[in-house]
Amino acid sequence: MSEFGDVDDLFEELFRFAERLLEQPPLTRPRARGAELQPVQSHEPDELIVGREEVAYLLHAPGYDSNDFLVSVSDDSIEVKTNDFIRRKMLGSMVHPESAVTIYRNGVLSVRMKRRDE
């Protein structure tokens, strides 16, 4: 166990919480195809959760379809594009970009990546 055991446990709990959020039914009605697109409006639209073995990027973007997102992960950043917005978050070279797995469910885009050994 590392000297950061309690912090690692906290992040593991955050990952479990994020998974439970993704399993909940959506709170908003999806937009109809061809309807006017609205930008993401949230006080905290995205967050980065760093765990012991994984890093998760969560983007709250209700009303989209999984095909609406273009996700790019590089050595030091993640970028999410739609027709409405672009979000970019610096990762600081802490992930393996090729390990990225993207899921969009219930208005939340989740990108999980394996963490690099430091």
Contacts in CASP RR format, 6 or more apart in sequence:
PFRMAT RR
TARGET T0000
AUTHOR 0000-0000-0000
METHOD contacts of the structure
MODEL  1
MSEFGDVDDLFEELFRFAERLLEQPPLTRPRARGAELQPVQSHEPDELIV
GREEVAYLLHAPGYDSNDFLVSVSDDSIEVKTNDFIRRKMLGSMVHPESA
VTIYRNGVLSVRMKRRDE
2 8 0 8 1.000
2 52 0 8 1.000
8 51 0 8 1.000
8 52 0 8 1.000
11 49 0 8 1.000
11 50 0 8 1.000
11 51 0 8 1.000
11 52 0 8 1.000
12 51 0 8 1.000
12 52 0 8 1.000
14 49 0 8 1.000
14 51 0 8 1.000
15 49 0 8 1.000
15 51 0 8 1.000
15 54 0 8 1.000
15 56 0 8 1.000
18 49 0 8 1.000
18 56 0 8 1.000
18 58 0 8 1.000
18 108 0 8 1.000
18 110 0 8 1.000
21 106 0 8 1.000
21 108 0 8 1.000
22 103 0 8 1.000
22 105 0 8 1.000
22 106 0 8 1.000
22 108 0 8 1.000
22 110 0 8 1.000
23 105 0 8 1.000
23 106 0 8 1.000
24 106 0 8 1.000
25 106 0 8 1.000
26 62 0 8 1.000
26 63 0 8 1.000
26 106 0 8 1.000
26 107 0 8 1.000
27 62 0 8 1.000
27 106 0 8 1.000
28 62 0 8 1.000
28 63 0 8 1.000
28 107 0 8 1.000
29 63 0 8 1.000
30 62 0 8 1.000
30 63 0 8 1.000
30 64 0 8 1.000
30 65 0 8 1.000
31 37 0 8 1.000
31 38 0 8 1.000
31 63 0 8 1.000
31 64 0 8 1.000
37 83 0 8 1.000
37 84 0 8 1.000
38 84 0 8 1.000
39 84 0 8 1.000
39 85 0 8 1.000
40 59 0 8 1.000
40 60 0 8 1.000
40 61 0 8 1.000
40 84 0 8 1.000
40 85 0 8 1.000
42 60 0 8 1.000
44 60 0 8 1.000
45 59 0 8 1.000
45 60 0 8 1.000
45 61 0 8 1.000
45 87 0 8 1.000
46 57 0 8 1.000
46 58 0 8 1.000
46 59 0 8 1.000
46 60 0 8 1.000
46 87 0 8 1.000
46 89 0 8 1.000
47 57 0 8 1.000
47 58 0 8 1.000
48 55 0 8 1.000
48 56 0 8 1.000
48 57 0 8 1.000
48 58 0 8 1.000
48 89 0 8 1.000
48 91 0 8 1.000
49 55 0 8 1.000
49 56 0 8 1.000
49 57 0 8 1.000
49 58 0 8 1.000
50 94 0 8 1.000
50 115 0 8 1.000
51 115 0 8 1.000
52 115 0 8 1.000
53 114 0 8 1.000
53 115 0 8 1.000
54 112 0 8 1.000
54 113 0 8 1.000
54 114 0 8 1.000
54 115 0 8 1.000
55 91 0 8 1.000
55 94 0 8 1.000
55 95 0 8 1.000
55 112 0 8 1.000
55 113 0 8 1.000
55 114 0 8 1.000
55 115 0 8 1.000
56 110 0 8 1.000
56 111 0 8 1.000
56 112 0 8 1.000
56 113 0 8 1.000
57 78 0 8 1.000
57 89 0 8 1.000
57 110 0 8 1.000
57 111 0 8 1.000
57 113 0 8 1.000
58 108 0 8 1.000
58 109 0 8 1.000
58 110 0 8 1.000
58 111 0 8 1.000
59 80 0 8 1.000
59 87 0 8 1.000
59 108 0 8 1.000
59 109 0 8 1.000
59 111 0 8 1.000
60 107 0 8 1.000
60 108 0 8 1.000
61 69 0 8 1.000
61 82 0 8 1.000
61 104 0 8 1.000
61 107 0 8 1.000
61 108 0 8 1.000
61 109 0 8 1.000
62 106 0 8 1.000
62 107 0 8 1.000
63 107 0 8 1.000
64 82 0 8 1.000
64 104 0 8 1.000
64 107 0 8 1.000
65 104 0 8 1.000
66 104 0 8 1.000
68 82 0 8 1.000
68 83 0 8 1.000
69 80 0 8 1.000
69 81 0 8 1.000
69 82 0 8 1.000
69 102 0 8 1.000
69 104 0 8 1.000
69 109 0 8 1.000
70 80 0 8 1.000
70 81 0 8 1.000
70 82 0 8 1.000
71 78 0 8 1.000
71 79 0 8 1.000
71 80 0 8 1.000
71 81 0 8 1.000
71 100 0 8 1.000
71 102 0 8 1.000
71 109 0 8 1.000
71 111 0 8 1.000
72 78 0 8 1.000
72 79 0 8 1.000
72 81 0 8 1.000
73 79 0 8 1.000
73 91 0 8 1.000
73 95 0 8 1.000
73 97 0 8 1.000
73 100 0 8 1.000
73 111 0 8 1.000
73 113 0 8 1.000
74 97 0 8 1.000
75 91 0 8 1.000
75 93 0 8 1.000
75 97 0 8 1.000
76 90 0 8 1.000
76 91 0 8 1.000
76 92 0 8 1.000
76 93 0 8 1.000
77 88 0 8 1.000
77 89 0 8 1.000
77 90 0 8 1.000
77 91 0 8 1.000
77 92 0 8 1.000
78 88 0 8 1.000
78 89 0 8 1.000
78 91 0 8 1.000
78 100 0 8 1.000
78 111 0 8 1.000
78 113 0 8 1.000
79 86 0 8 1.000
79 87 0 8 1.000
79 88 0 8 1.000
80 86 0 8 1.000
80 87 0 8 1.000
80 88 0 8 1.000
80 109 0 8 1.000
80 111 0 8 1.000
91 113 0 8 1.000
93 116 0 8 1.000
94 115 0 8 1.000
94 116 0 8 1.000
94 118 0 8 1.000
95 113 0 8 1.000
95 114 0 8 1.000
95 115 0 8 1.000
95 116 0 8 1.000
96 113 0 8 1.000
96 114 0 8 1.000
96 115 0 8 1.000
96 116 0 8 1.000
97 113 0 8 1.000
99 113 0 8 1.000
99 114 0 8 1.000
100 111 0 8 1.000
100 112 0 8 1.000
100 113 0 8 1.000
101 111 0 8 1.000
101 112 0 8 1.000
101 113 0 8 1.000
102 109 0 8 1.000
102 110 0 8 1.000
102 111 0 8 1.000
103 109 0 8 1.000
103 110 0 8 1.000
103 112 0 8 1.000
104 110 0 8 1.000
END
